[in-house]
């Protein structure tokens, strides 16, 4: 009897264990994990936003968004009736909180809260778009990795991600990438065009996407993506061109007149050399940033556009050979390569720019999350150093520790760019480099 009772107990225990394992598996399915990552991102960003909202109300950028939205809804036009330092479609994310709030957002604090929710929504859309990219080619484990890395990036740089409008053009660039991978060139072009009409920088992605279609011999797609881009830009600018005429392009003059921002790569080096007593330097506030004045400013401002052109052409040549090699090998180009060169085009634009605001990191985090884990880990370091650099010390006082953190961040992003470039070089060029090193 005892033996029989023991067998029954073991049988029931095994059944209970199997049932428990089945329940745990159901609770931890990939879909559930994805849901929890998205939920953690939303709740985490909301908590950070609520903790920082009082500090952010009244800051330079949020003031511009709030005032511009009020002016626009009063019937005033940007460039003609009030100054706007951004392209015209930037008004959309500025105005949305007041429209959604049904007028209640005319209160600054309510506006700030709704702007926060808007950016959390944009960040969540980024997560879902990333999921769309990786679902085409990767395992469930890889999908989780991409979402986790993006969420970590977003948390670390949340003070900039939540309180700037840069997530809006970032969503548009990611939509363009998804459209290219889905062979929907017109949608890709429209999305890129809207991104350009919001913040200009997405324009640097157009040649990379063009090479992708050219290598695939999709010549009609090239026409569609260009028509989509130009058409979206034209239609976004047209109402303001008709009503404000030549004043529309005053935002370009604004940026042309800007000096060398202290956070840019060359200004960071000049500031460090100044701390070593090797060059004279002073800082001035203007154009919503802290800029430097030194004997080499004019040289740097002249060299940077040339450097952009040279590095960008070099990147496009490498991109063309890489795409062509992959096409010849398998009749299909790898998603990784397209993502890498998309990211590289943005990085080159950033490191050769005379302005490098902390929120520029927002542009690149979705694409960095799609790369190999070792690249994503370096991106984590860039996010951390950006947060520390922007949060502590004073550029006005030329705080030495702050300048050190600035240069560390800048050299990390420079190294990150070089690493990706070398990792995704065409194999033919890699072979030549190895032979030269061996000799």
C-alpha positions as CSV (number, residue, x, y, z in Angstrom):
1,X,0.0,0.0,0.0
2,X,2.8,2.4,0.9
3,X,4.6,1.6,-2.4
4,X,1.3,2.2,-4.3
5,X,0.8,5.5,-2.5
6,X,4.3,6.6,-3.3
7,X,3.8,5.9,-7.0
8,X,0.6,7.9,-7.0
9,X,2.3,10.8,-5.4
10,X,5.2,10.7,-7.9
11,X,2.7,10.5,-10.8
12,X,0.8,13.5,-9.5
13,X,4.0,15.4,-8.8
14,X,5.2,14.8,-12.4
15,X,1.9,16.0,-13.8
16,X,2.0,19.1,-11.6
17,X,5.6,19.8,-12.7
18,X,4.6,19.4,-16.4
19,X,1.6,21.7,-15.9
20,X,3.8,24.4,-14.1
21,X,6.4,24.3,-16.9
22,X,3.7,24.7,-19.6
23,X,2.2,27.7,-17.7
24,X,5.7,29.3,-17.4
25,X,6.4,28.7,-21.1
26,X,3.1,30.4,-22.0
27,X,3.9,33.3,-19.8
28,X,7.4,33.8,-21.2
29,X,6.6,33.3,-24.9
30,X,8.5,35.7,-27.3
31,X,5.3,37.7,-27.8
32,X,4.9,38.2,-24.1
33,X,8.5,39.2,-23.7
34,X,8.1,41.8,-26.5
35,X,5.0,43.1,-24.8
36,X,6.8,43.5,-21.5
37,X,9.8,45.2,-23.1
38,X,7.4,47.7,-24.8
39,X,5.5,48.2,-21.5
40,X,8.7,48.7,-19.5
41,X,9.9,51.3,-22.1
42,X,6.6,53.2,-21.9
43,X,6.3,53.2,-18.1
44,X,10.0,53.9,-17.6
45,X,10.0,56.9,-19.9
46,X,6.8,58.2,-18.4
47,X,8.3,58.0,-14.9
48,X,11.5,59.8,-16.1
49,X,9.4,62.4,-17.8
50,X,7.3,63.1,-14.8
51,X,10.4,63.4,-12.6
52,X,12.0,65.9,-15.0
53,X,9.0,67.9,-16.2
54,X,9.3,70.8,-13.7
55,X,13.0,71.1,-14.6
56,X,12.3,71.2,-18.3
57,X,9.5,73.7,-18.3
58,X,11.0,77.0,-19.4
59,X,14.0,75.5,-21.1
60,X,15.1,77.0,-24.5
61,X,13.9,74.3,-26.8
62,X,10.5,73.6,-25.1
63,X,9.9,77.4,-25.0
64,X,10.4,77.5,-28.8
65,X,8.0,74.6,-29.3
66,X,5.3,76.0,-27.0
67,X,5.5,79.6,-28.3
68,X,5.6,78.6,-31.9
69,X,2.5,76.3,-31.5
70,X,0.6,79.2,-29.8
71,X,1.5,81.7,-32.5
72,X,0.6,79.2,-35.3
73,X,-2.8,78.4,-33.9
74,X,-3.5,82.2,-33.5
75,X,-3.1,82.4,-37.3
76,X,0.4,83.7,-37.4
77,X,2.8,82.3,-39.9
78,X,6.4,81.2,-39.2
79,X,9.2,83.1,-40.9
80,X,6.8,86.0,-41.6
81,X,5.1,86.7,-38.3
82,X,7.5,85.0,-35.9
83,X,11.0,83.5,-36.2
84,X,11.4,79.7,-36.6
85,X,14.8,78.1,-36.7
86,X,13.5,74.8,-38.1
87,X,12.0,73.7,-41.4
88,X,8.2,74.1,-41.7
89,X,7.1,70.5,-40.9
90,X,8.7,70.8,-37.5
91,X,5.5,72.7,-36.5
92,X,3.6,69.4,-36.6
93,X,5.0,67.9,-33.4
94,X,4.9,71.3,-31.8
95,X,1.2,71.9,-32.5
96,X,0.0,68.3,-31.9
97,X,-0.1,68.6,-28.0
98,X,-2.4,71.6,-28.2
99,X,-4.7,70.1,-30.8
100,X,-4.9,66.8,-28.8
101,X,-5.5,68.7,-25.6
102,X,-8.5,70.5,-27.2
103,X,-7.1,73.9,-26.1
104,X,-6.2,72.8,-22.5
105,X,-2.6,72.6,-23.6
106,X,-2.4,76.4,-23.8
107,X,-1.4,75.9,-20.2
108,X,2.4,75.5,-20.3
109,X,2.5,72.5,-17.9
110,X,-0.3,70.7,-19.7
111,X,1.5,71.3,-23.0
112,X,4.7,69.9,-21.5
113,X,2.9,66.8,-20.3
114,X,1.2,66.1,-23.6
115,X,4.5,66.8,-25.4
116,X,6.0,64.1,-23.2
117,X,3.3,61.6,-24.1
118,X,3.8,62.4,-27.8
119,X,7.4,61.6,-27.6
120,X,6.7,58.4,-25.6
121,X,4.4,57.4,-28.5
122,X,7.1,58.2,-31.1
123,X,9.6,56.1,-29.2
124,X,7.2,53.2,-29.0
125,X,6.6,53.5,-32.7
126,X,10.4,53.2,-33.1
127,X,10.3,49.9,-31.1
128,X,7.5,48.5,-33.3
129,X,9.3,49.5,-36.5
130,X,12.5,47.9,-35.3
131,X,10.5,44.7,-34.6
132,X,9.3,44.9,-38.2
133,X,12.9,45.2,-39.5
134,X,14.2,42.2,-37.5
135,X,11.1,40.0,-38.0
136,X,12.2,39.6,-41.7
137,X,15.4,37.9,-41.0
138,X,16.2,37.2,-37.3
139,X,15.4,34.7,-34.6
140,X,13.2,35.6,-31.6
141,X,16.3,35.9,-29.5
142,X,17.7,38.5,-31.8
143,X,14.5,40.5,-31.8
144,X,14.6,40.6,-28.0
145,X,18.2,41.8,-28.1
146,X,17.4,44.7,-30.5
147,X,14.4,45.9,-28.4
148,X,16.4,45.7,-25.2
149,X,19.3,47.7,-26.6
150,X,17.0,50.4,-28.0
151,X,15.1,50.6,-24.6
152,X,18.4,50.9,-22.8
153,X,19.6,53.7,-25.2
154,X,16.3,55.5,-24.7
155,X,16.4,55.3,-20.9
156,X,20.0,56.6,-20.7
157,X,19.4,59.6,-23.0
158,X,15.8,60.2,-21.9
159,X,16.4,63.8,-20.8
160,X,17.1,64.7,-24.4
161,X,14.9,62.1,-26.1
162,X,11.7,63.1,-24.2
163,X,12.1,66.9,-24.3
164,X,13.2,67.5,-27.9
165,X,11.3,67.0,-31.1
166,X,14.0,64.8,-32.7
167,X,12.0,61.6,-32.3
168,X,9.6,62.8,-34.9
169,X,12.2,62.9,-37.8
170,X,13.8,59.7,-36.4
171,X,10.5,57.9,-36.8
172,X,10.3,59.1,-40.4
173,X,13.8,57.8,-41.2
174,X,13.0,54.4,-39.7
175,X,9.8,54.2,-41.7
176,X,11.9,55.0,-44.8
177,X,14.2,52.1,-43.9
178,X,11.3,49.7,-43.4
179,X,9.8,50.8,-46.7
180,X,13.1,50.2,-48.6
181,X,13.4,46.7,-47.1
182,X,9.7,46.1,-48.0
183,X,10.4,47.3,-51.6
184,X,8.1,50.2,-51.3
185,X,10.3,53.0,-52.7
186,X,7.5,55.6,-53.0
187,X,6.6,55.3,-49.3
188,X,10.3,55.4,-48.5
189,X,10.7,58.6,-50.5
190,X,7.7,60.3,-49.0
191,X,8.9,59.4,-45.5
192,X,12.3,60.8,-46.2
193,X,10.9,63.9,-47.7
194,X,8.7,64.6,-44.7
195,X,11.8,64.0,-42.5
196,X,13.8,66.5,-44.5
197,X,10.9,69.0,-44.2
198,X,11.0,68.5,-40.4
199,X,14.8,68.5,-39.8
200,X,16.8,68.4,-43.0
201,X,19.3,65.7,-41.9
202,X,17.4,62.7,-43.4
203,X,18.5,63.9,-46.8
204,X,21.8,62.2,-46.3
205,X,20.1,58.8,-46.4
206,X,18.7,59.2,-49.9
207,X,22.0,58.4,-51.8
208,X,22.4,55.2,-49.7
209,X,18.9,54.0,-50.5
210,X,19.4,54.9,-54.1
211,X,22.5,52.7,-54.3
212,X,20.6,49.9,-52.7
213,X,17.9,50.0,-55.4
214,X,20.6,50.6,-58.2
215,X,22.5,47.5,-57.1
216,X,19.3,45.5,-57.2
217,X,18.7,46.9,-60.7
218,X,15.4,48.4,-59.5
219,X,15.6,51.5,-61.7
220,X,11.9,52.3,-61.4
221,X,12.3,52.2,-57.6
222,X,15.1,54.9,-57.9
223,X,12.7,57.1,-59.8
224,X,9.9,56.5,-57.3
225,X,12.1,57.2,-54.2
226,X,13.4,60.4,-55.7
227,X,10.0,61.6,-56.8
228,X,8.5,60.7,-53.4
229,X,11.3,62.6,-51.6
230,X,11.2,65.7,-53.8
231,X,7.4,65.7,-53.9
232,X,7.0,65.5,-50.1
233,X,9.5,68.3,-49.6
234,X,7.9,70.5,-52.2
235,X,4.4,70.0,-50.9
236,X,5.5,70.6,-47.3
237,X,7.2,73.8,-48.2
238,X,4.8,75.1,-50.8
239,X,2.1,76.6,-48.5
240,X,4.8,78.6,-46.6
241,X,6.6,79.5,-49.8
242,X,3.3,81.1,-51.2
243,X,2.5,82.9,-47.9
244,X,6.0,84.0,-46.7
245,X,7.9,84.0,-50.0
246,X,11.6,84.4,-49.6
247,X,11.4,84.5,-45.8
248,X,10.8,80.8,-45.8
249,X,14.5,80.0,-46.1
250,X,15.4,82.3,-43.1
251,X,16.0,79.1,-41.1
252,X,18.8,78.2,-43.4
253,X,20.4,81.6,-42.9
254,X,20.0,81.1,-39.1
255,X,22.1,77.9,-39.2
256,X,24.6,79.3,-41.7
257,X,25.4,82.1,-39.3
258,X,25.9,79.8,-36.3
259,X,29.4,79.6,-35.0
260,X,31.3,76.5,-33.8
261,X,29.3,74.9,-31.0
262,X,31.5,73.8,-28.1
263,X,30.1,70.2,-28.2
264,X,31.2,69.7,-31.8
265,X,34.2,67.4,-32.5
266,X,36.7,70.2,-33.4
267,X,35.4,72.6,-30.7
268,X,35.9,69.9,-28.1
269,X,39.5,69.4,-29.1
270,X,40.2,73.2,-29.2
271,X,38.6,73.6,-25.7
272,X,40.9,70.8,-24.4
273,X,44.0,72.4,-26.0
274,X,42.9,75.7,-24.4
275,X,42.8,74.1,-21.0
276,X,46.4,73.0,-21.6
277,X,47.3,76.6,-22.2
278,X,48.1,76.3,-25.8
279,X,45.4,78.5,-27.4
280,X,43.2,81.4,-26.5
281,X,39.5,80.7,-26.3
282,X,36.3,82.2,-25.0
283,X,32.7,81.1,-25.1
284,X,29.6,83.0,-26.0
285,X,25.9,82.1,-25.8
286,X,24.0,82.4,-29.0
287,X,21.6,80.5,-31.3
288,X,20.4,78.4,-28.4
289,X,23.8,76.9,-27.6
290,X,27.3,77.7,-26.2
291,X,29.8,78.5,-29.0
292,X,33.5,79.1,-28.9
293,X,35.6,81.9,-30.3
294,X,39.2,81.1,-31.0
295,X,41.9,82.0,-33.6
296,X,41.2,78.8,-35.6
297,X,37.4,79.1,-35.8
298,X,37.4,80.3,-39.4
299,X,39.7,77.5,-40.5
300,X,37.5,74.8,-38.8
301,X,34.3,76.3,-40.3
302,X,35.9,76.2,-43.8
303,X,37.3,72.7,-43.4
304,X,34.2,70.9,-42.0
305,X,32.0,71.1,-45.2
306,X,35.0,69.8,-47.3
307,X,35.5,67.0,-44.8
308,X,31.9,66.1,-45.0
309,X,32.0,65.8,-48.8
310,X,35.2,63.7,-48.8
311,X,34.1,61.3,-46.1
312,X,30.6,61.0,-47.5
313,X,31.9,60.2,-51.0
314,X,34.3,57.6,-49.5
315,X,31.4,56.0,-47.6
316,X,29.3,55.9,-50.8
317,X,32.1,54.2,-52.8
318,X,32.5,51.6,-50.1
319,X,28.7,51.2,-49.9
320,X,28.5,50.6,-53.6
321,X,31.2,47.9,-53.6
322,X,29.7,46.2,-50.6
323,X,26.2,46.1,-52.0
324,X,27.5,44.9,-55.4
325,X,29.6,42.1,-53.8
326,X,26.6,40.8,-51.8
327,X,24.4,41.0,-54.9
328,X,26.8,38.9,-56.9
329,X,27.3,36.3,-54.2
330,X,23.7,35.6,-53.3
331,X,21.4,37.8,-55.4
332,X,20.3,39.4,-52.2
333,X,21.9,42.1,-50.1
334,X,22.1,41.7,-46.4
335,X,19.9,43.9,-44.2
336,X,22.9,44.4,-41.9
337,X,24.9,46.2,-44.6
338,X,22.0,48.6,-45.5
339,X,21.5,49.4,-41.8
340,X,25.3,49.9,-41.3
341,X,25.7,52.3,-44.2
342,X,22.4,54.1,-43.2
343,X,23.9,54.6,-39.8
344,X,27.3,55.6,-41.2
345,X,25.7,58.4,-43.4
346,X,24.2,59.9,-40.2
347,X,27.4,59.5,-38.2
348,X,29.5,61.3,-40.9
349,X,27.0,64.1,-40.9
350,X,27.2,64.4,-37.1
351,X,31.0,64.3,-36.7
352,X,31.6,66.8,-39.5
353,X,28.9,69.2,-38.3
354,X,29.7,72.5,-36.5
355,X,26.9,71.7,-34.1
356,X,26.6,68.5,-32.1
357,X,23.7,68.9,-29.7
358,X,23.1,65.9,-27.3
359,X,19.7,65.2,-29.0
360,X,21.5,64.2,-32.2
361,X,22.2,60.9,-30.5
362,X,18.4,60.2,-30.8
363,X,18.8,60.1,-34.6
364,X,21.1,57.1,-34.5
365,X,20.0,54.9,-31.6
366,X,17.4,52.8,-33.6
367,X,19.9,51.9,-36.2
368,X,22.7,51.2,-33.7
369,X,20.3,48.8,-31.9
370,X,20.1,46.8,-35.2
371,X,23.8,46.2,-35.3
372,X,25.9,43.4,-33.8
373,X,25.9,43.3,-29.9
374,X,29.6,44.5,-29.7
375,X,28.6,47.6,-31.7
376,X,25.5,48.2,-29.5
377,X,27.6,47.9,-26.4
378,X,29.9,50.8,-27.6
379,X,26.7,52.7,-28.4
380,X,25.7,52.3,-24.8
381,X,29.0,53.9,-23.7
382,X,28.3,56.8,-26.1
383,X,24.9,57.3,-24.5
384,X,26.3,57.2,-21.0
385,X,29.1,59.7,-21.7
386,X,26.6,62.0,-23.5
387,X,24.3,61.9,-20.5
388,X,27.2,62.6,-18.0
389,X,28.7,65.3,-20.3
390,X,25.4,67.1,-20.7
391,X,24.2,66.8,-17.1
392,X,27.1,67.9,-15.0
393,X,29.5,70.9,-15.0
394,X,29.4,74.1,-17.0
395,X,30.6,74.9,-20.5
396,X,30.3,78.6,-19.7
397,X,33.0,78.2,-17.0
398,X,34.9,75.8,-19.3
399,X,34.8,73.1,-16.6
400,X,37.8,70.8,-17.2
401,X,36.1,67.6,-16.2
402,X,33.1,68.4,-18.4
403,X,35.4,69.1,-21.4
404,X,37.1,65.7,-20.7
405,X,33.8,64.0,-20.8
406,X,32.9,65.9,-24.0
407,X,36.0,64.7,-25.7
408,X,35.6,61.2,-24.5
409,X,32.1,61.1,-26.0
410,X,33.3,62.6,-29.3
411,X,36.2,60.2,-29.6
412,X,34.0,57.3,-28.8
413,X,31.6,58.3,-31.6
414,X,34.5,58.8,-33.9
415,X,35.8,55.4,-33.1
416,X,32.3,53.9,-33.4
417,X,32.1,55.4,-36.9
418,X,35.5,54.0,-37.9
419,X,34.7,50.6,-36.5
420,X,31.5,50.2,-38.4
421,X,33.2,51.5,-41.6
422,X,36.0,48.9,-41.3
423,X,33.6,46.1,-40.3
424,X,31.5,46.6,-43.4
425,X,34.2,47.3,-45.9
426,X,33.8,45.2,-49.1
427,X,35.8,41.9,-48.9
428,X,37.9,42.9,-51.9
429,X,39.2,46.0,-50.1
430,X,39.6,44.1,-46.9
431,X,41.8,41.6,-48.8
432,X,44.0,44.3,-50.1
433,X,44.4,45.8,-46.7
434,X,45.3,42.5,-45.2
435,X,47.9,41.9,-47.9
436,X,49.5,45.3,-47.3
437,X,49.6,44.7,-43.5
438,X,51.2,41.3,-44.1
439,X,53.9,42.9,-46.2
